[in-house]
Amino acid sequence: MMGEAATSPSVEDLIAYTLRHADDCLVLSHRLAEWSSRAPDLEEDIALTNIGLDLLGQARLLYTYAGELDGHKTEDDYAYLRNERQYTNLLLVEQPNGDFARTIVRQLMFSTYQQHLWAQLQTASDPTLAAIAAKAAKETAYHLRHARTWVQRLGNGTSESHARMQSAIDALWRFSDEMFKADELDRRLAETGLAVDANGLAQSWHASIEADLNQAALAVPEDLHQTDGGRFGRHTNHLGLMLAEMQVLHRAHPGARW
């Protein structure tokens, strides 16, 4: 649990921490936008688009706050004028959509993470982050409910849907531990009452995920090999390709307004 802050975090640390979570939201929102007009049915097309818009809204709040702390940057600067090495999002959220099962598993993993993250950040020593977390928590509750519904439906569905879900879990599980790896930034901010308890977050996440998978007759992978590096700008090739598409218009017409 986060208690009363003994000291205030440095501005640089607070910006870096805010950008981590903003990048997570922006990158996954863009991935979900790629489903627009391509989802299995119209209702799901609208649902995925709405989840993506929620995440984009969360990213904008966080980028705006980082810009206020910096004093010179805007949300557009963070979104459009950084290269992939400057992004600090989790590797999980930059993974391609794949089939619908993989998109749903990715959403279950990330929304479960966000649910516990926002719950803890609501008591953070920084009032702005706490307020953003309180708003985001309400949206994330819907995102998680949506993902859980599909996990149950597909995991307990046909042999084909079950196999696709298990394949998605096996493919994405290697990105799970990165969500809970505390580094020096986390440790410094923990001393100020801001950063979340990584160990507690991991325990809550695993308990929630394993319960959801059990109800859908799906198994946690036995291969525990993990991949990380996103928090330090070491990304898969997928992010660079995504950013090239996302940033091309802004970079071609810098400063344009529409």
SVG drawing of the C-alpha trace seen along z (x, -y; Angstrom):
<svg xmlns="http://www.w3.org/2000/svg" viewBox="-24 -26 42 55">
<polyline fill="none" stroke="black" stroke-width="0.4" points="0.0,0.0 1.1,-3.6 1.3,-5.7 2.0,-9.3 4.8,-10.7 8.0,-11.3 9.4,-13.6 8.2,-14.9 9.3,-13.1 11.5,-15.0 9.8,-16.5 11.9,-14.3 10.8,-11.1 7.2,-12.1 7.3,-12.9 9.0,-9.6 6.5,-7.6 3.5,-9.4 4.8,-8.8 5.1,-5.1 1.4,-4.7 0.5,-7.3 2.5,-5.3 0.8,-2.0 -2.6,-3.6 -1.8,-5.3 -0.1,-2.3 -2.9,0.1 -5.6,-2.5 -3.9,-2.5 -3.9,1.2 -7.6,1.4 -8.3,-1.3 -6.9,1.1 -10.0,3.3 -12.3,0.5 -14.5,2.0 -12.7,5.3 -14.2,6.8 -16.3,10.0 -19.6,8.1 -20.9,4.5 -21.5,4.6 -17.9,5.7 -16.6,3.1 -18.2,0.4 -17.1,2.0 -13.4,2.2 -13.5,-1.3 -15.0,-2.6 -12.3,-0.8 -9.7,-2.3 -11.2,-5.8 -11.2,-5.4 -7.5,-4.5 -6.8,-7.4 -8.5,-9.7 -6.4,-8.3 -3.3,-8.8 -4.2,-12.4 -4.8,-13.2 -1.4,-11.7 0.5,-13.4 -1.1,-16.7 0.0,-16.4 3.5,-15.4 3.6,-18.5 2.4,-20.8 5.2,-19.4 7.8,-19.9 6.5,-23.3 7.5,-23.2 5.8,-20.2 2.3,-19.3 0.4,-16.0 1.2,-16.1 4.9,-16.4 4.9,-13.2 2.6,-11.3 4.1,-12.3 7.6,-13.6 9.3,-10.8 10.9,-7.8 10.4,-4.2 13.5,-4.3 11.9,-7.2 8.6,-5.3 8.5,-3.4 5.3,-1.3 5.0,2.4 5.9,4.8 2.5,6.5 0.5,3.5 2.5,3.1 1.9,6.7 -0.1,7.0 -3.8,7.8 -3.5,11.2 -6.8,13.0 -9.7,12.0 -8.7,14.5 -5.2,12.9 -6.7,9.4 -9.1,10.5 -6.3,12.2 -4.1,9.2 -7.0,7.0 -7.7,9.3 -4.1,9.3 -3.7,5.5 -7.1,4.5 -6.5,6.7 -3.2,5.0 -4.8,1.6 -7.6,2.5 -5.2,3.1 -2.8,0.2 -5.5,-2.4 -6.9,-1.1 -3.5,-1.7 -2.8,-5.0 -6.1,-6.5 -4.3,-6.8 -1.0,-8.1 0.6,-11.1 0.3,-13.1 -3.3,-14.5 -3.4,-14.8 -2.3,-11.2 -4.8,-10.1 -7.6,-12.0 -6.7,-10.5 -6.6,-7.0 -10.1,-7.5 -11.6,-8.4 -9.7,-5.6 -10.7,-3.0 -14.3,-3.4 -13.6,-2.9 -11.2,0.0 -14.0,1.9 -15.9,2.0 -12.9,3.0 -12.2,5.9 -15.8,7.0 -15.9,7.1 -12.7,9.1 -13.8,11.6 -17.1,12.1 -15.3,13.1 -12.7,15.2 -15.5,17.3 -17.4,17.5 -14.5,18.5 -12.7,20.7 -15.9,22.7 -17.1,22.6 -16.1,24.8 -12.9,26.8 -11.7,24.3 -12.3,21.2 -10.8,23.0 -7.6,23.9 -7.3,20.3 -7.6,18.9 -5.0,21.2 -2.7,20.4 -3.1,16.7 -2.4,17.2 0.7,19.3 2.0,16.6 1.4,13.5 2.3,14.9 6.0,14.1 5.1,10.4 3.3,10.7 6.2,10.3 7.3,7.0 4.2,5.4 5.5,6.0 9.3,5.4 10.2,2.6 13.3,0.6 15.1,-2.3 12.4,-4.8 9.7,-2.7 11.8,-2.3 12.5,-6.1 8.8,-6.9 7.7,-4.3 9.6,-6.2 7.5,-9.3 4.2,-7.4 3.6,-7.5 4.6,-4.3 2.5,-1.2 3.6,1.9 4.9,4.1 4.8,7.3 1.2,6.7 0.2,5.8 1.7,9.1 0.0,11.2 -3.4,9.6 -3.0,9.9 -2.0,13.5 -4.9,14.4 -7.4,12.6 -6.0,14.0 -5.8,17.6 -9.4,17.4 -10.6,16.2 -8.6,18.8 -9.8,21.6 -13.5,20.6 -12.8,20.8 -11.1,24.2 -7.8,22.5 -4.4,23.1 -1.5,20.9 1.5,21.7 4.2,23.9 6.9,22.2 8.0,19.3 10.4,17.7 9.8,13.9 10.7,10.9 11.0,7.3 12.7,4.0 9.8,1.8 10.2,-0.4 13.7,-1.2 12.9,-1.8 13.9,1.6 11.0,2.6 9.9,5.2 9.9,4.3 6.1,3.9 6.3,0.6 8.5,-1.2 6.1,-0.2 3.1,-1.3 4.6,-4.7 5.6,-5.3 2.0,-5.0 0.7,-6.9 3.1,-9.8 3.5,-10.3 0.9,-13.1 2.0,-15.1 5.7,-14.9 4.9,-15.8 2.9,-18.9 4.5,-20.0 2.5,-22.5 -0.6,-22.1 -4.0,-22.5 -7.2,-21.0"/>
</svg>
